């Protein structure tokens, strides 16, 4: 999976699209120093989004924004 594009939206959210789900928009929110998936505006033209896909999306976006280490540190605590 690859991150196609992303942009800031209202209230410090980020909208992103991914090549595996080109018709769906994923909304991310910031918590502390990293971003997580808040909502997926899923299109019936795309495959069903699983939890594994959501984690991969979070990693790709945080890597793009330079917050991957903060995200990994959060994941390692649980």
Steps between C-alpha positions, in 0.01 A plus 500: 500500500620851422387842615363679191444846643415678820392846606404688812130551560291663770602488867850363440372184333673345201319352200689231312450250221685176437557303180333185641182700573495774233131590539504523880613795709671438834482766771781514755511687830797599705546369851810618682781478241357258243193442281245220509206402278189675623255414222494329161255629242486164329384459142329182382739507202787411735570179694401483867750671730635271773675592825833399343439749219427775753826434686693508172332831408597647838862393455521640145352838594712536814810409298411766242456763772811404696307372804556128446725459804237653731239267350724193547576595858129522570438159343781335695347597836190284440 
